[in-house]
Amino acid sequence: MIAPATLASLLPTAWFNGAPTLGLAALAVVTLVLVSKGADWLVDGAAGLAQRLGMPEMVVGATIVSLGTTTPEAAVSVMAAFNGEPGLALGNGVGSIIADTGLIFGAGCLLVALPADRFLLNRQGWVQVGSAVLLAALCYGVYAQHGHAAVLGLPVGVLLTALLVAYLAVSVRWARQHPTTSKAGPLPHASDHPEHPHGLVALLGLGLAGLALVVIAGDALVGSVSVIAVRWGVPQAVIASTIVAFGTSLPELVTGYRAIKKGHPGLLVGNVIGADILNVLFVIGLSALAAPLSIIDPSANHPAVFLILPVPTMIIMLLYMRICIVIAGRHGHFSRWMGAPLVTGYIAYLAGSYALS
């Protein structure tokens, strides 16, 4: 088995594989602190940009922030495809969607009544579900035709990447068409936040610095935890769809939590929806361009486990979230009870992954 640090880390593999387990555990703790600090900078920069540009925070979260926070998934998955582990690339993309929706959005709902921007959710929300359904249809369709030789090849990569370009272009158009010019989004208490004193360049620099710290520290966390998991005998398929997927979703998780703490919950909602879309079009699309992505894992106890658990879980979660969006759109916010089924579903998914392994 190839150590996941070879596949799941942008930092040198020797930094993790040659370190003692206790040292890796200490590194994980330190990087958690650094990720939190980077998320503070990223949230401050994004919220300041939203104020300066007159754009709702949810729109900024669904475009600028989500594009930045999905960078780890894209980098890890493309590297995995180039290194001859396409199953990790595909599992990481789908697993990240499950983590973003079930854990990050679900926990966010439990913590606070998240805002629901009907204009954004009625557009980005359908793209979120549609991209996941398209991916599922491609996976099951290819498997029905080719069985254990099924792969998502270059044509799929071209299709998803073309849709990515179209999505980004349409997102800019939707942002300009947004009916509200509120600086902090639709929440009543958003007006309590004063105008950010820094200029656009300073805010952009702050956001980029925060993103860089989140990505680098998060990458170190993923690498250290992945090596520890290998030493403990955790199967690679499980590491791909749970530990690595959770780790590469860490930017969304910490950024969303800090956004709530700082009074900008709209960033969390937009970031999760945008990240779900980009995990299909950006992460899996670029990975399929790099190398054919195998749907079947011959080394697993259940070779078609990807089609048995991760894909159905992704679809069920996003359809449930779509129902929540419809309800929340009528009230202007998501209710806290909506988060409980998502978090429960995520825990059940983790348990099912280990059981099938």
C-alpha positions in Angstrom: 0.0 0.0 0.0 1.3 3.5 -0.9 1.3 5.8 2.1 -1.4 8.4 1.7 1.1 11.1 2.4 2.5 10.4 -1.0 -0.9 11.1 -2.5 -2.7 13.5 -0.2 0.0 16.0 0.7 1.6 18.9 -1.2 4.5 18.9 1.2 7.5 16.5 0.9 6.5 12.9 1.7 9.6 12.4 3.9 8.4 15.0 6.4 5.6 12.6 7.4 6.8 9.1 6.6 10.0 9.6 8.5 8.5 11.2 11.6 7.6 9.3 14.8 3.9 8.9 15.5 4.0 11.1 18.6 5.7 13.8 16.5 2.9 13.5 13.9 0.3 13.9 16.5 1.9 17.0 17.9 2.1 18.4 14.4 -1.6 17.8 13.9 -2.4 19.9 17.0 -0.1 22.8 15.9 -1.6 22.8 12.4 -5.1 23.0 13.8 -4.2 26.2 15.6 -2.6 27.6 12.4 -5.6 26.7 10.3 -7.9 28.5 12.7 -5.7 31.6 12.5 -5.6 31.5 8.7 -9.4 31.1 8.7 -9.7 34.3 10.8 -7.8 36.2 8.2 -9.7 34.6 5.3 -13.1 35.5 6.9 -12.0 39.1 7.7 -10.7 39.6 4.1 -13.8 38.0 2.5 -16.3 39.9 4.7 -14.4 43.2 4.0 -14.4 42.6 0.3 -18.2 41.9 0.4 -18.6 45.3 2.2 -16.4 47.2 -0.2 -17.9 45.7 -3.3 -21.4 45.9 -2.1 -22.0 42.1 -2.6 -23.8 39.9 -0.1 -21.5 37.6 1.9 -23.3 34.5 0.6 -22.4 35.4 -3.0 -18.7 36.0 -2.0 -18.7 32.7 -0.1 -20.1 30.8 -3.1 -17.6 32.2 -5.6 -14.3 33.6 -4.3 -14.1 31.8 -1.0 -15.3 28.4 -2.2 -12.9 28.5 -5.2 -10.0 29.1 -2.8 -11.0 26.5 -0.2 -11.5 23.8 -2.8 -7.9 24.2 -3.9 -6.7 21.5 -1.5 -9.2 19.0 -3.0 -8.2 19.8 -6.5 -4.4 19.6 -5.8 -4.7 16.4 -3.8 -7.0 14.7 -6.4 -4.9 15.7 -9.5 -1.7 14.6 -7.8 -3.4 11.3 -6.9 -4.5 10.8 -10.5 -0.9 11.6 -11.8 0.6 9.2 -9.2 -1.5 6.3 -10.4 -4.2 6.3 -7.7 -7.3 7.6 -9.5 -9.6 6.0 -7.0 -8.3 8.3 -4.4 -9.1 11.3 -6.6 -12.7 10.3 -7.2 -13.3 9.2 -3.6 -11.8 12.4 -2.3 -14.1 14.6 -4.4 -17.3 12.8 -3.5 -16.2 12.3 0.1 -15.5 16.1 0.4 -19.1 16.8 -0.8 -20.4 14.5 1.9 -18.2 16.2 4.5 -19.1 19.7 3.4 -22.8 19.0 3.3 -23.3 16.6 6.2 -20.7 17.8 8.7 -20.0 21.5 7.9 -23.4 22.7 6.8 -25.2 20.3 9.3 -23.1 21.5 12.2 -23.5 25.1 11.1 -27.3 24.7 11.2 -27.1 23.3 14.7 -25.0 26.2 15.9 -27.0 29.1 14.5 -30.0 29.9 12.3 -28.1 30.2 9.0 -29.4 32.8 6.5 -31.2 31.7 3.4 -30.8 34.0 0.4 -33.6 33.0 -2.0 -31.9 34.6 -5.1 -28.7 32.7 -4.5 -30.2 29.4 -3.3 -32.7 29.2 -6.2 -29.8 29.3 -8.6 -26.6 28.0 -7.0 -28.7 25.4 -5.1 -30.0 23.8 -8.3 -26.5 23.8 -9.8 -25.3 22.1 -6.6 -27.8 19.2 -7.0 -27.6 19.1 -10.7 -23.8 18.7 -10.8 -24.0 15.8 -8.3 -26.8 14.1 -10.2 -24.7 14.4 -13.4 -21.7 12.8 -11.7 -23.8 10.0 -10.3 -25.4 9.4 -13.7 -22.0 9.3 -15.4 -20.7 6.8 -12.8 -23.6 4.4 -12.9 -23.9 4.7 -16.7 -20.2 3.9 -17.3 -20.4 1.0 -14.9 -23.5 -0.4 -16.6 -21.6 -0.3 -19.9 -18.2 -1.5 -18.9 -18.5 -3.2 -15.5 -15.3 -3.6 -13.6 -13.4 -1.7 -16.3 -15.5 1.4 -15.9 -13.6 4.7 -15.8 -14.3 8.4 -16.0 -12.0 9.3 -18.8 -10.9 12.3 -20.8 -14.4 13.1 -22.4 -15.9 13.3 -18.9 -13.0 15.6 -17.8 -13.6 17.9 -20.8 -17.3 18.0 -20.1 -17.0 18.8 -16.4 -14.2 21.4 -17.0 -16.3 23.1 -19.7 -19.2 23.2 -17.2 -16.9 24.7 -14.7 -16.0 27.6 -17.0 -19.7 28.2 -17.7 -20.6 28.0 -14.0 -17.9 30.6 -13.0 -19.1 32.9 -15.8 -22.8 32.6 -14.8 -21.9 33.1 -11.1 -20.4 36.5 -11.9 -23.5 37.4 -13.8 -25.7 36.3 -11.0 -23.7 38.3 -8.5 -24.3 41.4 -10.6 -28.0 40.7 -10.9 -28.4 40.1 -7.1 -31.4 42.3 -6.0 -29.9 43.3 -2.7 -26.9 45.6 -2.2 -26.6 44.9 1.6 -23.0 44.8 2.6 -23.2 41.9 5.0 -26.1 39.7 3.7 -29.7 39.2 4.8 -29.3 38.7 8.5 -30.8 41.5 10.6 -27.7 41.7 12.9 -25.4 42.0 10.0 -25.7 45.8 10.1 -24.0 45.7 13.5 -20.7 45.1 11.7 -19.0 48.5 10.9 -17.5 49.3 7.5 -14.2 47.6 7.2 -11.4 50.2 7.5 -9.0 48.7 5.0 -8.8 49.2 1.3 -9.4 46.6 -1.4 -5.8 45.7 -1.9 -5.2 45.2 1.9 -8.4 43.1 2.2 -7.4 41.0 -0.8 -3.9 40.5 0.7 -5.4 39.5 4.0 -7.7 37.0 2.4 -5.0 35.5 0.3 -2.6 35.2 3.3 -5.3 33.5 5.3 -6.1 31.1 2.5 -2.4 30.2 2.1 -2.1 29.5 5.8 -5.2 27.4 5.8 -4.1 25.4 2.8 -0.5 24.8 3.9 -1.4 24.0 7.6 -4.4 21.9 6.5 -2.2 20.0 4.1 0.3 19.2 6.9 -2.6 18.1 9.0 -3.9 15.7 6.3 -0.4 14.3 5.7 0.3 13.6 9.3 -3.1 12.1 10.1 -3.0 9.9 6.9 0.4 8.4 7.9 -0.9 7.7 11.4 -3.9 6.0 9.9 -1.7 3.8 7.7 0.4 2.8 10.7 -2.8 1.8 12.5 -3.8 -0.4 9.5 -6.7 1.7 8.2 -7.5 0.6 4.5 -6.6 3.1 1.8 -10.2 3.2 0.4 -11.4 4.3 3.9 -8.6 6.9 4.2 -9.5 8.4 0.8 -13.3 8.8 1.5 -13.1 9.7 5.2 -9.8 11.0 6.6 -8.4 12.6 3.4 -11.8 13.9 2.3 -12.4 15.4 5.8 -8.9 16.8 5.9 -9.1 18.5 2.5 -12.5 19.9 3.6 -10.9 21.4 6.7 -10.6 24.8 5.1 -14.4 24.9 4.6 -14.9 23.6 8.1 -12.7 26.0 10.0 -13.6 29.0 7.7 -17.3 28.3 8.3 -16.9 28.0 12.0 -14.9 31.2 12.3 -17.4 32.9 10.0 -20.2 32.1 12.4 -18.1 33.2 15.4 -17.4 36.5 13.7 -21.0 37.1 12.8 -20.8 36.3 9.1 -22.8 33.0 8.7 -23.7 33.8 5.1 -20.1 33.0 4.2 -20.6 29.4 5.5 -23.7 28.8 3.4 -22.2 30.2 0.2 -18.9 28.4 0.8 -20.6 25.0 1.3 -22.8 25.3 -1.8 -20.0 26.6 -4.0 -17.6 23.9 -2.7 -20.0 21.1 -3.5 -20.3 22.4 -7.0 -16.6 22.8 -7.5 -15.8 19.4 -6.0 -17.6 17.9 -9.1 -16.7 20.4 -11.8 -13.3 21.6 -10.6 -11.8 18.7 -8.5 -13.1 15.7 -10.4 -13.1 17.5 -13.7 -9.4 18.3 -13.5 -8.6 14.9 -12.2 -10.3 13.2 -15.1 -8.2 15.4 -17.4 -5.1 14.2 -15.7 -5.8 10.4 -15.8 -8.8 8.1 -16.2 -10.6 7.8 -12.9 -11.4 4.2 -12.0 -14.8 3.6 -10.4 -14.0 0.1 -9.2 -11.4 -0.6 -6.5 -10.2 -4.2 -7.0 -8.3 -4.2 -3.7 -11.5 -3.5 -1.6 -13.6 -6.2 0.0 -16.5 -4.8 -2.1 -15.0 -3.6 -5.4 -18.0 -1.4 -6.2 -18.1 0.2 -2.8 -17.9 3.6 -4.4 -21.3 3.0 -6.0 -22.7 1.3 -3.0 -22.1 4.0 -0.3 -20.4 7.3 -1.2 -22.5 8.1 -4.3 -25.9 7.3 -2.9 -25.0 9.2 0.4 -24.0 12.2 -1.6 -27.3 12.3 -3.6 -29.4 11.7 -0.5 -27.7 14.5 1.4 -28.0 17.0 -1.4 -31.7 16.2 -2.1 -32.4 16.6 1.6 -30.6 19.9 1.6 -32.6 20.9 -1.4 -35.8 20.3 0.6 -34.3 22.4 3.4 -33.6 25.2 1.0 -37.2 25.3 -0.2 -38.4 25.5 3.4 -35.8 28.0 4.4 -36.4 30.3 1.5 -39.9 30.9 2.8 -38.6 32.0 6.2 -35.3 33.7 5.3 -33.2 31.3 7.3 -32.5 27.6 7.9 -33.9 26.1 11.1 -31.5 24.5 13.5 -33.4 21.1 13.4 -32.4 20.8 9.7 -28.8 20.1 10.7 -29.4 17.1 12.9 -30.3 14.6 10.0 -27.2 15.8 8.1 -24.8 15.3 11.0 -26.4 12.0 11.8 -26.1 10.9 8.2 -22.4 11.9 8.1 -21.7 9.8 11.2 -23.6 6.9 9.6 -21.6 7.3 6.5 -18.3 7.0 8.4 -19.6 3.9 10.2 -20.7 2.4 6.9 -17.3 3.1 5.3 -15.4 1.3 8.0 -17.9 -1.6 7.9 -17.6 -2.1 4.2 -13.8 -2.0 4.4 
